[in-house]
Amino acid sequence: MAQYDPEKDKTVKEIGSVILGTDSNGKPNSELFFKIRQYGDQEPKLAITNKFTGRNDTVYESSKIPRLTFEQLQFLRKDLETMLDKAESILDSSKRSKGKKKSKGKDKKNG
């Protein structure tokens, strides 16, 4: 089994979060987190995780998205579009910077 390599296996960027629910004190008790993750040389992927508060204020993080009501989906529509736009701009800028690094290296070798 391959070992974890921090240079290859990483969360590229945490984009943001959206609060799904609050407790009686107004504290968030359920949030969705949006992250861009990339493992090795694979294509970067958008990861959506759920962080929620359980009994005795214990905080849990799940890789599965909870079941959402239609009202929650309507509420999240704008936030999801915003998160996807942020993710696309982050990935586009990282591709441009990688392209610049590669072209500089090729010029030095050929020149």
N, CA, C and O of each residue as an XYZ file, in Angstrom:
444
protein
N       0.837     -1.178      0.000
C       0.000      0.000      0.000
C       0.883      1.243      0.000
O       1.862      1.307      0.743
N       0.548      2.219     -0.819
C       1.347      3.436     -0.933
C       1.223      4.280      0.332
O       0.157      4.358      0.944
N       2.333      4.909      0.708
C       2.322      5.762      1.887
C       1.911      7.179      1.512
O       2.023      7.585      0.355
N       1.437      7.923      2.499
C       1.041      9.311      2.294
C       2.267     10.154      1.978
O       3.264     10.098      2.698
N       2.199     10.922      0.920
C       3.274     11.823      0.534
C       2.716     13.238      0.504
O       1.915     13.553     -0.377
N       3.116     14.115      1.449
C       2.540     15.460      1.507
C       2.817     16.299      0.268
O       2.109     17.273      0.014
N       3.835     15.937     -0.506
C       4.110     16.674     -1.740
C       3.128     16.317     -2.850
O       2.870     17.128     -3.740
N       2.580     15.100     -2.799
C       1.695     14.643     -3.867
C       0.224     14.625     -3.463
O      -0.642     14.943     -4.278
N      -0.070     14.259     -2.222
C      -1.452     14.114     -1.760
C      -1.812     15.313     -0.897
O      -1.308     15.450      0.218
N      -2.676     16.181     -1.404
C      -2.934     17.389     -0.638
C      -4.277     18.018     -0.978
O      -4.864     17.768     -2.031
N      -4.740     18.843     -0.045
C      -5.860     19.727     -0.325
C      -5.255     20.967     -0.944
O      -4.482     21.668     -0.291
N      -5.586     21.251     -2.180
C      -4.997     22.375     -2.888
C      -5.475     23.689     -2.290
O      -4.677     24.595     -2.051
N      -6.775     23.792     -2.050
C      -7.326     25.061     -1.574
C      -8.673     24.821     -0.919
O      -9.507     24.094     -1.457
N      -8.890     25.430      0.242
C     -10.220     25.432      0.837
C     -10.930     26.661      0.297
O     -10.451     27.783      0.465
N     -12.065     26.458     -0.346
C     -12.760     27.545     -1.029
C     -13.663     28.319     -0.085
O     -13.660     29.550     -0.096
N     -14.425     27.623      0.720
C     -15.347     28.294      1.623
C     -16.315     27.318      2.249
O     -16.206     26.106      2.066
N     -17.273     27.867      2.999
C     -18.260     27.017      3.653
C     -19.618     27.696      3.640
O     -19.726     28.909      3.466
N     -20.649     26.888      3.826
C     -22.027     27.367      3.870
C     -22.688     26.745      5.097
O     -22.623     25.531      5.291
N     -23.320     27.572      5.921
C     -24.005     27.080      7.115
C     -25.364     26.524      6.713
O     -26.155     27.198      6.052
N     -25.626     25.274      7.125
C     -26.912     24.642      6.825
C     -27.920     24.808      7.951
O     -29.121     24.911      7.701
N     -27.441     24.834      9.185
C     -28.362     24.930     10.314
C     -27.680     25.496     11.542
O     -26.454     25.478     11.647
N     -28.490     26.006     12.481
C     -27.961     26.541     13.727
C     -28.703     25.907     14.899
O     -29.822     25.414     14.757
N     -28.052     25.933     16.061
C     -28.705     25.405     17.258
C     -29.536     26.504     17.919
O     -29.673     27.596     17.366
N     -30.091     26.223     19.096
C     -30.961     27.188     19.774
C     -30.208     28.445     20.212
O     -30.828     29.481     20.455
N     -28.877     28.366     20.315
C     -28.068     29.530     20.685
C     -27.585     30.319     19.475
O     -26.893     31.325     19.629
N     -27.940     29.876     18.280
C     -27.522     30.561     17.064
C     -26.159     30.142     16.545
O     -25.668     30.714     15.572
N     -25.531     29.138     17.184
C     -24.244     28.640     16.703
C     -24.477     27.665     15.552
O     -25.434     26.892     15.585
N     -23.605     27.692     14.524
C     -23.761     26.724     13.433
C     -23.627     25.298     13.956
O     -22.692     24.990     14.694
N     -24.569     24.423     13.570
C     -24.449     23.017     13.966
C     -24.306     22.104     12.758
O     -24.175     20.889     12.904
N     -24.331     22.689     11.568
C     -24.111     21.912     10.353
C     -23.609     22.853      9.263
O     -24.246     23.860      8.956
N     -22.447     22.509      8.679
C     -21.845     23.328      7.629
C     -21.338     22.439      6.508
O     -20.875     21.324      6.750
N     -21.427     22.933      5.283
C     -20.795     22.278      4.140
C     -19.494     23.011      3.844
O     -19.468     24.241      3.802
N     -18.412     22.260      3.640
C     -17.124     22.846      3.301
C     -16.756     22.443      1.877
O     -16.906     21.284      1.490
N     -16.279     23.399      1.116
C     -15.897     23.178     -0.274
C     -14.379     23.288     -0.365
O     -13.793     24.285      0.056
N     -13.740     22.238     -0.927
C     -12.285     22.192     -1.039
C     -11.912     21.644     -2.406
O     -12.659     20.872     -3.007
N     -10.758     22.053     -2.882
C     -10.196     21.435     -4.082
C      -9.110     20.492     -3.593
O      -8.197     20.905     -2.879
N      -9.210     19.228     -3.977
C      -8.220     18.235     -3.570
C      -7.593     17.608     -4.801
O      -8.241     17.435     -5.833
N      -6.316     17.272     -4.670
C      -5.607     16.614     -5.758
C      -4.698     15.561     -5.151
O      -3.976     15.832     -4.191
N      -4.735     14.374     -5.705
C      -3.921     13.269     -5.224
C      -2.943     12.863     -6.317
O      -3.340     12.416     -7.393
N      -1.670     13.027     -6.023
C      -0.652     12.677     -6.999
C      -0.785     13.508     -8.260
O      -0.948     14.727     -8.200
N      -0.714     12.841     -9.401
C      -0.820     13.529    -10.684
C      -2.237     13.527    -11.229
O      -2.458     13.912    -12.376
N      -3.210     13.093    -10.415
C      -4.595     13.059    -10.877
C      -5.141     14.471    -11.045
O      -4.597     15.436    -10.507
N      -6.216     14.569    -11.798
C      -6.886     15.850    -12.000
C      -7.480     16.345    -10.679
O      -8.036     15.546     -9.926
N      -7.375     17.653    -10.378
C      -7.978     18.186     -9.148
C      -9.490     17.977     -9.149
O     -10.137     18.048    -10.194
N     -10.046     17.719     -7.958
C     -11.485     17.477     -7.838
C     -12.063     18.351     -6.741
O     -11.379     18.705     -5.781
N     -13.342     18.694     -6.899
C     -14.044     19.458     -5.885
C     -14.562     18.493     -4.829
O     -15.294     17.556     -5.148
N     -14.186     18.717     -3.574
C     -14.650     17.888     -2.465
C     -15.617     18.706     -1.621
O     -15.323     19.845     -1.258
N     -16.759     18.128     -1.314
C     -17.731     18.770     -0.444
C     -17.871     17.885      0.786
O     -18.292     16.733      0.683
N     -17.520     18.424      1.949
C     -17.619     17.674      3.194
C     -18.614     18.356      4.123
O     -18.943     19.529      3.946
N     -19.081     17.621      5.098
C     -20.062     18.129      6.048
C     -19.450     18.093      7.443
O     -18.938     17.061      7.877
N     -19.507     19.218      8.139
C     -19.066     19.271      9.529
C     -20.294     19.576     10.366
O     -21.020     20.532     10.093
N     -20.529     18.751     11.397
C     -21.719     18.958     12.216
C     -21.395     18.721     13.684
O     -20.431     18.035     14.023
N     -22.220     19.305     14.543
C     -22.037     19.195     15.983
C     -23.005     18.163     16.528
O     -24.209     18.226     16.279
N     -22.459     17.210     17.277
C     -23.285     16.167     17.870
C     -23.534     16.434     19.348
O     -23.474     17.574     19.809
N     -23.808     15.377     20.068
C     -24.043     15.500     21.511
C     -22.790     16.002     22.215
O     -21.667     15.764     21.770
N     -23.007     16.698     23.315
C     -21.917     17.233     24.139
C     -20.975     18.133     23.340
O     -19.781     18.206     23.633
N     -21.516     18.817     22.330
C     -20.748     19.751     21.493
C     -19.546     19.105     20.810
O     -18.551     19.780     20.542
N     -19.627     17.808     20.526
C     -18.580     17.121     19.787
C     -18.748     17.431     18.306
O     -19.843     17.292     17.760
N     -17.660     17.852     17.651
C     -17.720     18.211     16.235
C     -17.235     17.027     15.402
O     -16.172     16.465     15.667
N     -18.014     16.657     14.406
C     -17.695     15.556     13.497
C     -17.561     16.101     12.081
O     -18.228     17.068     11.712
N     -16.693     15.472     11.292
C     -16.596     15.824      9.879
C     -16.838     14.567      9.062
O     -16.238     13.522      9.313
N     -17.714     14.681      8.092
C     -18.090     13.550      7.264
C     -17.784     13.873      5.809
O     -17.938     15.013      5.371
N     -17.352     12.866      5.068
C     -17.100     13.075      3.641
C     -18.382     12.949      2.831
O     -18.391     13.197      1.626
N     -19.463     12.564      3.498
C     -20.743     12.430      2.803
C     -21.597     13.665      3.046
O     -21.617     14.213      4.147
N     -22.287     14.086      2.027
C     -23.188     15.228      2.137
C     -24.497     14.745      2.751
O     -25.007     13.695      2.361
N     -25.053     15.500      3.713
C     -26.317     15.080      4.321
C     -27.478     15.212      3.345
O     -27.370     15.891      2.324
N     -28.570     14.568      3.665
C     -29.777     14.730      2.854
C     -30.285     16.149      3.044
O     -30.361     16.645      4.168
N     -30.627     16.792      1.953
C     -31.055     18.185      1.997
C     -32.517     18.308      1.599
O     -33.000     17.569      0.742
N     -33.218     19.246      2.226
C     -34.601     19.525      1.837
C     -34.587     20.390      0.582
O     -33.554     20.959      0.229
N     -35.719     20.489     -0.083
C     -35.803     21.336     -1.272
C     -35.541     22.794     -0.916
O     -34.946     23.530     -1.704
N     -35.987     23.216      0.278
C     -35.748     24.588      0.710
C     -34.251     24.843      0.885
O     -33.751     25.902      0.504
N     -33.535     23.868      1.463
C     -32.093     24.020      1.630
C     -31.395     24.064      0.276
O     -30.456     24.837      0.088
N     -31.846     23.244     -0.664
C     -31.244     23.261     -1.998
C     -31.457     24.601     -2.689
O     -30.543     25.128     -3.324
N     -32.663     25.153     -2.566
C     -32.925     26.469     -3.150
C     -32.012     27.516     -2.520
O     -31.470     28.377     -3.212
N     -31.847     27.435     -1.199
C     -30.992     28.369     -0.479
C     -29.537     28.225     -0.928
O     -28.819     29.218     -1.042
N     -29.106     26.989     -1.183
C     -27.713     26.718     -1.540
C     -27.382     27.000     -3.000
O     -26.207     27.096     -3.352
N     -28.379     27.133     -3.848
C     -28.133     27.279     -5.288
C     -27.111     28.376     -5.584
O     -26.134     28.140     -6.293
N     -27.334     29.560     -5.047
C     -26.429     30.684     -5.303
C     -25.043     30.402     -4.717
O     -24.027     30.689     -5.350
N     -25.008     29.835     -3.499
C     -23.722     29.520     -2.868
C     -22.941     28.488     -3.670
O     -21.724     28.605     -3.810
N     -23.626     27.482     -4.195
C     -22.952     26.456     -5.000
C     -22.351     27.058     -6.261
O     -21.224     26.729     -6.632
N     -23.094     27.937     -6.920
C     -22.567     28.591     -8.118
C     -21.344     29.438     -7.778
O     -20.370     29.456     -8.530
N     -21.395     30.139     -6.643
C     -20.258     30.951     -6.207
C     -19.041     30.078     -5.934
O     -17.932     30.415     -6.350
N     -19.238     28.954     -5.234
C     -18.129     28.054     -4.915
C     -17.525     27.456     -6.188
O     -16.305     27.331     -6.295
N     -18.364     27.091     -7.141
C     -17.856     26.536     -8.399
C     -17.073     27.583     -9.182
O     -16.040     27.268     -9.772
N     -17.554     28.823     -9.194
C     -16.817     29.898     -9.865
C     -15.447     30.103     -9.221
O     -14.447     30.266     -9.920
N     -15.403     30.094     -7.880
C     -14.126     30.238     -7.173
C     -13.191     29.088     -7.522
O     -12.005     29.297     -7.778
N     -13.734     27.865     -7.529
C     -12.914     26.688     -7.836
C     -12.341     26.778     -9.244
O     -11.163     26.490     -9.458
N     -13.171     27.179    -10.205
C     -12.699     27.298    -11.586
C     -11.598     28.340    -11.704
O     -10.613     28.113    -12.406
N     -11.745     29.476    -11.034
C     -10.715     30.511    -11.130
C      -9.415     30.055    -10.476
O      -8.331     30.366    -10.971
N      -9.513     29.321     -9.367
C      -8.310     28.804     -8.706
C      -7.601     27.799     -9.607
O      -6.380     27.847     -9.756
N      -8.369     26.886    -10.209
C      -7.766     25.878    -11.088
C      -7.186     26.509    -12.343
O      -6.119     26.102    -12.803
N      -7.881     27.507    -12.908
C      -7.363     28.191    -14.092
C      -6.049     28.894    -13.788
O      -5.112     28.821    -14.584
N      -5.967     29.575    -12.646
C      -4.736     30.286    -12.303
C      -3.592     29.315    -12.030
O      -2.443     29.613    -12.357
N      -3.889     28.152    -11.432
C      -2.819     27.185    -11.178
C      -2.330     26.561    -12.481
O      -1.143     26.262    -12.610
N      -3.229     26.359    -13.456
C      -2.805     25.827    -14.757
C      -1.921     26.835    -15.480
O      -0.929     26.463    -16.106
N      -2.290     28.131    -15.393
C      -1.484     29.163    -16.046
C      -0.102     29.238    -15.424
O       0.891     29.352    -16.144
N      -0.016     29.175    -14.090
C       1.290     29.268    -13.436
C       2.142     28.037    -13.751
O       3.356     28.161    -13.911
N       1.531     26.853    -13.843
C       2.285     25.648    -14.210
C       2.769     25.747    -15.651
O       3.884     25.330    -15.961
N       1.942     26.294    -16.527
C       2.324     26.458    -17.925
C       3.500     27.403    -18.075
O       4.388     27.167    -18.895
N       3.514     28.475    -17.289
C       4.622     29.427    -17.335
C       5.906     28.777    -16.854
O       6.965     28.981    -17.447
N       5.822     27.986    -15.774
C       7.009     27.319    -15.250
C       7.574     26.343    -16.270
O       8.790     26.271    -16.452
N       6.704     25.590    -16.937
C       7.162     24.612    -17.921
C       7.802     25.298    -19.115
O       8.833     24.839    -19.609
N       7.208     26.393    -19.592
C       7.756     27.052    -20.771
C       9.110     27.672    -20.458
O       9.988     27.683    -21.320
N       9.303     28.192    -19.238
C      10.600     28.742    -18.865
C      11.659     27.651    -18.865
O      12.779     27.863    -19.331
N      11.303     26.482    -18.342
C      12.247     25.379    -18.293
C      12.646     24.908    -19.678
O      13.811     24.583    -19.910
N      11.694     24.866    -20.605
C      11.983     24.435    -21.972
C      12.892     25.438    -22.667
O      13.792     25.044    -23.409
N      12.666     26.748    -22.434
C      13.503     27.764    -23.065
C      14.948     27.653    -22.596
O      15.869     27.810    -23.396
N      15.157     27.384    -21.309
C      16.511     27.278    -20.778
C      17.233     26.069    -21.366
O      18.422     26.142    -21.675
N      16.513     24.959    -21.519
C      17.141     23.757    -22.064
C      17.487     23.935    -23.540
O      18.553     23.515    -23.989
N      16.582     24.560    -24.292
C      16.797     24.719    -25.725
C      17.760     25.857    -26.036
O      18.429     25.839    -27.069
N      17.836     26.863    -25.132
C      18.643     28.055    -25.419
C      19.960     27.928    -24.811
O      20.789     28.829    -24.938
